[in-house]
Amino acid sequence: MNLDLPTDKTYDESVKTEKKDKLVFAPETYQYTLYTLSEDELVNSPIEQFDKWFEEALKSDEPIPESVVFSTCSLPSGRVSSRYVLLKELDKRGFLIFSNWDTSKKEKDVETNKYASLTFLWKKFQRQVRVEGIVERLTYEESQEYYGVRPRGSKIGAWASPQSKVLKNREELDKIVAAKEKEFEGLTDDEIKCPPKWGGIRIVPLEVEFWQGRQSRLHDRLSYRRESIETDEWEVVRLAP
Ligand SMILES: Cc1cc2nc3c(=O)[nH]c(=O)nc-3n(C[C@H](O)[C@H](O)[C@H](O)COP(=O)(O)O)c2cc1C
């Protein structure tokens, strides 16, 4: 199967040289023609539907299908920030990601605002999934379960790095890591336990949209919605592209 995106070949190289004020102008226009998505192929819950698409992405040569843009918003400023993270677990309740909940920007945002979103892009399938929901923190024991399977270097990194703090230079980080490695020298991998401010959160969905690219931007967009995270009653709506 040829998964290359067909393009409309609209990009004109001369634009860049002629119009120096626009460093980028109308890069190639892609056409999305591989698949369709209809109401009758959706399964009952958005989590199961996600699992179905995710499995397909995992089995393909999609690079890092579990990479996802995690967006948060700080209140009262309303300033939004996004970053890639990795989806590490999916359960019946929601989507689990792992990070530093001490010094990171996402911690500062989540502290003030429980709403967050995840955006997946699977280019090989011309698919996007958008999740909007509410952040729940995992217990220390739940975080430890995942932390336990991380390689030693990543375990030590989680202890060492004051994520998103300003460093003087690379050497400063290397020194902190070396000190932590020394501190844990006598411990086996299993004996290195999860740092207290490191771990998982679950994004419990209120809305999950499945987007399948179609020709001429007339995409299929089917969105599961519910009133609150207390109910399992999902409504599915079709959205205009
Ligand atoms: C593909 C990819 C995956 C990443 N996965 C994670 C992750 O699972 N957890 C994490 O804390 N940071 C991850 N990062 C780094 C974050 O993007 C980000 O730099 C870091 O979490 C600090 O963000 P913050 O200060 O906005 O909270 C990843 C980056 C990339 C490019």
The ligand as an SDF file (V2000), in Angstrom:
LIG
                    3D

 31 33  0  0  0  0  0  0  0  0999 V2000
    8.2050   12.5860   21.4050 C   0  0  0  0  0  0  0  0  0  0  0  0
    8.3690   13.2150   22.7630 C   0  0  0  0  0  0  0  0  0  0  0  0
    7.9190   12.5270   23.8790 C   0  0  0  0  0  0  0  0  0  0  0  0
    8.0400   13.0880   25.1400 C   0  0  0  0  0  0  0  0  0  0  0  0
    7.5280   12.3990   26.2060 N   0  0  0  0  0  0  0  0  0  0  0  0
    7.5420   12.9720   27.4370 C   0  0  0  0  0  0  0  0  0  0  0  0
    6.8910   12.3180   28.5350 C   0  0  0  0  0  0  0  0  0  0  0  0
    6.2880   11.2310   28.4060 O   0  0  0  0  0  0  0  0  0  0  0  0
    6.9320   12.9450   29.7380 N   0  0  0  0  0  0  0  0  0  0  0  0
    7.5430   14.1510   29.9210 C   0  0  0  0  0  0  0  0  0  0  0  0
    7.5510   14.6490   31.0250 O   0  0  0  0  0  0  0  0  0  0  0  0
    8.1370   14.8020   28.8890 N   0  0  0  0  0  0  0  0  0  0  0  0
    8.1420   14.2360   27.6550 C   0  0  0  0  0  0  0  0  0  0  0  0
    8.7320   14.9010   26.5920 N   0  0  0  0  0  0  0  0  0  0  0  0
    9.3440   16.2300   26.8470 C   0  0  0  0  0  0  0  0  0  0  0  0
    8.2370   17.2920   26.8910 C   0  0  0  0  0  0  0  0  0  0  0  0
    7.8340   17.6090   25.5600 O   0  0  0  0  0  0  0  0  0  0  0  0
    8.6330   18.5750   27.6300 C   0  0  0  0  0  0  0  0  0  0  0  0
    9.8620   19.0630   27.1540 O   0  0  0  0  0  0  0  0  0  0  0  0
    8.7320   18.3780   29.1480 C   0  0  0  0  0  0  0  0  0  0  0  0
    7.7180   17.5210   29.6350 O   0  0  0  0  0  0  0  0  0  0  0  0
    8.6710   19.7230   29.8860 C   0  0  0  0  0  0  0  0  0  0  0  0
    7.4440   20.3410   29.6110 O   0  0  0  0  0  0  0  0  0  0  0  0
    6.7000   21.4480   30.5140 P   0  0  0  0  0  0  0  0  0  0  0  0
    7.7100   22.2510   31.2470 O   0  0  0  0  0  0  0  0  0  0  0  0
    5.8910   22.2280   29.5460 O   0  0  0  0  0  0  0  0  0  0  0  0
    5.8140   20.7510   31.4950 O   0  0  0  0  0  0  0  0  0  0  0  0
    8.6380   14.3700   25.3030 C   0  0  0  0  0  0  0  0  0  0  0  0
    9.0880   15.0510   24.1740 C   0  0  0  0  0  0  0  0  0  0  0  0
    8.9600   14.4860   22.9270 C   0  0  0  0  0  0  0  0  0  0  0  0
    9.4340   15.2520   21.7300 C   0  0  0  0  0  0  0  0  0  0  0  0
  1  2  1  0
  2  3  1  0
  2 30  2  0
  3  4  2  0
  4  5  1  0
  4 28  1  0
  5  6  2  0
  6  7  1  0
  6 13  1  0
  7  8  2  0
  7  9  1  0
  9 10  1  0
 10 11  2  0
 10 12  1  0
 12 13  2  0
 13 14  1  0
 14 15  1  0
 14 28  1  0
 15 16  1  0
 16 17  1  0
 16 18  1  0
 18 19  1  0
 18 20  1  0
 20 21  1  0
 20 22  1  0
 22 23  1  0
 23 24  1  0
 24 25  2  0
 24 26  1  0
 24 27  1  0
 28 29  2  0
 29 30  1  0
 30 31  1  0
M  END
$$$$
